[in-house]
């Protein structure tokens, strides 16, 4: 028996409509509006590890690895694992560095464009 842990190079949250329809908790979904400098909670099912020492992309997910392009650059400031009814969850906080409103490529894989050495 092993320990199931997922390493995530991004934070992928559900569309707000999932919360409004009662299918997801609010922290599992994107905030109503993203603002640079603001901090928001997040909640993910399963035990997940995130990089905490730099920026990573915030994505919208439909599930089953159906991901959007990056919506914003964020820094995860806190991530905690806990158990409810035998199910492991990860909750935390993320701070928005920049919200993207164009089609420019802002990340190459996990790295912010222009911020890593060749």
Secondary structure, DSSP 8 states (H G I E B T S, - for coil): -----EEESEEEEE-HHHHHTTSS-GGGB--SS--TT-EEEEEEES-EEE--SS-EEEEEE-STT-B-S--EEEEEEEEEEEEETTEEEEEEEEEEEEE--SS---EETTEETTSS--
